[in-house]
Amino acid sequence: MSAILSIKQLSKSFGFIRAVNELSFEVNKGDIFGLLGPNGSGKTTTLGIVLGVISPESGTYSWFGTPPGSKTRKKIGAILETPQFYPYLSGVKNLKILADIKECKYDDIDRVLKIVDLHDRKNHHYRNYSLGMKQRLGIAGALLCEPEVLILDEPTNGLDPQGIADIRKLILRIAEDGTTIILASHLLDEVQKTCSHVTILDHGKNMYSGNVDAILNETPLIEVSSDDLEKLFNALSNYTKIKSIYQEADKVIIMLDEDSNSADINEYLFSNGVTVNHLCNRKKTLEKHFLQILAQSND
Amino acid sequence: MIRLLKIELKKILTYRTFWVLTGLYFLSLIIVLGSLQAFLDNIVNSSEVSENIEIPHISLYVFPDIWHNLTYIASSRYSFKVILAIIVIILITNEFSYRTIRQNIITGLSRTEFLFAKLEIIVLLCLGSTLILLVTGLSLGFLNTLGFSIMEISGKMEFLIVYFLELLVYLSFAMFIAIMLRKAGLAIGMLLLYTIMEPIIKLSFPKDFGRFLPLEAMNNLIHLPNTKLMKLMGIEFQEYIAFSDVVAAIVYGFIFVFLSWILLRYRDV
């Protein structure tokens, strides 16, 4: 697999704030790569650096295995934070400027405007667009000229539920054509539903990098509940095939060893005289994993 | 080069502020140059002069002196060329306030290309102004000169070239201020303040140093025309273009463009 984007030991400070801290990761061809992190974790700064608008203090990055420059940027379609266009120009004129910069034909403009459902408003001034329309024009600009890599920074910002669903579908469809997508978001749900790979950022550091499915398919957690919670907890604590155990409200949450399952637990508890009134597998969501990673980082 | 110009022209083609300001600038340029004679006559007639001194009639619109007279007025640092500087400042600071410079660079424009694109617009504005001066000068000259030859018409036309150079350097100065300060209000305020302050700053420099301050160096290209009135009063002004002044102006031009490039290159946008 060839790395489309490779970041090594990237750092950037704004005053006393270390926005990006020795960050390294790689994005491979065809990935839908999620850059996940809370507000202010350095997602936009990182993307700003690799897009050439922010200069890093230290560290390097490369696109397509070559040093960065304006030529490589022409192969990338991107929106960074809010879309930025000339307010006194119409949507289509704004896209023509982008097409001129990218040195591609205007033929593609109608196509991308239709994709984002903005075609019938294309001759209206950008300043008269609603927030959602501005965002959609930004996405249209990023899609222009069929880039090899698509970078979307919080793409569903300001969109209504229908718009959000449309964008997610669009991302998946574009990815099917082999386009590499980098998606920065603080919305776990968004990353979980669309991304194949994820890097979790906190305070500019890489907290976790890996396959989204791998996180989600780890041994599930099991919720157990009983009328006598203390007895249940003690009984489970003595069970040998258990990785971790903790209490959450009126439930005991346990993580089992790989070779054990919920049926074993039920049998074990019954034989120890504990009656269970609730037993269920809890599918781990990225959100729980995310919070867990953040909790670890704060220790 | 053509690609950059195409991009820049798209940005301003339907930008009303630009056209209104540029239109008014060209209009006022023509009006002022055209009414210069009437203005001067008015001053001469209304001034209280003792009867025994006969003031000769001074025509500003006679070939070839007209080129010197018109370019001198048009390039005065306190006159309308300030409007042109404000136009340049607005065009550049817009890119920062709309953050479109960011989108331009992300999309694949290099910082150097961004700078050259703006320079191309500046050159166009300078060419436009010079063209207006040429057309106005020819019209007024033909109307006011009796019996002229090609030599007379084209004599002193080098003032037009120097006028173009002066404007180019001046607008590069405006561009540098705009890129440095990024905010229209701040940049325009700074330009005006500096324009007012420079003659005062000049006083604190040794005599030969003061003439190398930027606006002073630009203005030195075209000296006050040496009219018959001045000669009458025994004052002699420089009637030619000094090579050293041209060099000084060109050096300033390069400095402003280079500093702008440094700022663009090393600052985050």
HADDOCK unambig.tbl for C-alpha pairs under 7 A between the chains (distance, minus, plus):
assign (segid A and resid 51 and name CA) (segid B and resid 106 and name CA) 5.52 0.50 0.50
assign (segid A and resid 52 and name CA) (segid B and resid 106 and name CA) 6.62 0.50 0.50
assign (segid A and resid 53 and name CA) (segid B and resid 102 and name CA) 6.40 0.50 0.50
assign (segid A and resid 53 and name CA) (segid B and resid 105 and name CA) 6.80 0.50 0.50
assign (segid A and resid 53 and name CA) (segid B and resid 106 and name CA) 6.93 0.50 0.50
assign (segid A and resid 53 and name CA) (segid B and resid 268 and name CA) 5.69 0.50 0.50
assign (segid A and resid 53 and name CA) (segid B and resid 269 and name CA) 5.51 0.50 0.50
assign (segid A and resid 54 and name CA) (segid B and resid 268 and name CA) 4.64 0.50 0.50
assign (segid A and resid 54 and name CA) (segid B and resid 269 and name CA) 6.63 0.50 0.50
assign (segid A and resid 55 and name CA) (segid B and resid 268 and name CA) 6.25 0.50 0.50
assign (segid A and resid 70 and name CA) (segid B and resid 108 and name CA) 4.74 0.50 0.50
assign (segid A and resid 70 and name CA) (segid B and resid 109 and name CA) 5.88 0.50 0.50
assign (segid A and resid 70 and name CA) (segid B and resid 110 and name CA) 5.29 0.50 0.50
assign (segid A and resid 71 and name CA) (segid B and resid 108 and name CA) 6.39 0.50 0.50
assign (segid A and resid 73 and name CA) (segid B and resid 106 and name CA) 6.42 0.50 0.50
assign (segid A and resid 73 and name CA) (segid B and resid 107 and name CA) 6.15 0.50 0.50
assign (segid A and resid 73 and name CA) (segid B and resid 108 and name CA) 4.84 0.50 0.50
assign (segid A and resid 74 and name CA) (segid B and resid 107 and name CA) 5.86 0.50 0.50
assign (segid A and resid 74 and name CA) (segid B and resid 108 and name CA) 4.65 0.50 0.50
assign (segid A and resid 77 and name CA) (segid B and resid 107 and name CA) 6.82 0.50 0.50
assign (segid A and resid 84 and name CA) (segid B and resid 98 and name CA) 6.44 0.50 0.50
assign (segid A and resid 84 and name CA) (segid B and resid 99 and name CA) 5.93 0.50 0.50
assign (segid A and resid 84 and name CA) (segid B and resid 100 and name CA) 5.36 0.50 0.50
assign (segid A and resid 84 and name CA) (segid B and resid 103 and name CA) 6.17 0.50 0.50
assign (segid A and resid 85 and name CA) (segid B and resid 98 and name CA) 6.85 0.50 0.50
assign (segid A and resid 85 and name CA) (segid B and resid 100 and name CA) 5.76 0.50 0.50
assign (segid A and resid 86 and name CA) (segid B and resid 98 and name CA) 6.76 0.50 0.50
assign (segid A and resid 86 and name CA) (segid B and resid 100 and name CA) 6.91 0.50 0.50
assign (segid A and resid 88 and name CA) (segid B and resid 15 and name CA) 6.44 0.50 0.50
assign (segid A and resid 89 and name CA) (segid B and resid 14 and name CA) 6.97 0.50 0.50
assign (segid A and resid 97 and name CA) (segid B and resid 7 and name CA) 5.79 0.50 0.50
assign (segid A and resid 97 and name CA) (segid B and resid 10 and name CA) 6.84 0.50 0.50
assign (segid A and resid 98 and name CA) (segid B and resid 107 and name CA) 6.61 0.50 0.50
assign (segid A and resid 100 and name CA) (segid B and resid 7 and name CA) 6.39 0.50 0.50
assign (segid A and resid 101 and name CA) (segid B and resid 107 and name CA) 6.66 0.50 0.50
assign (segid A and resid 101 and name CA) (segid B and resid 108 and name CA) 6.13 0.50 0.50
assign (segid A and resid 101 and name CA) (segid B and resid 109 and name CA) 6.02 0.50 0.50
assign (segid A and resid 102 and name CA) (segid B and resid 107 and name CA) 6.46 0.50 0.50
assign (segid A and resid 102 and name CA) (segid B and resid 108 and name CA) 6.02 0.50 0.50
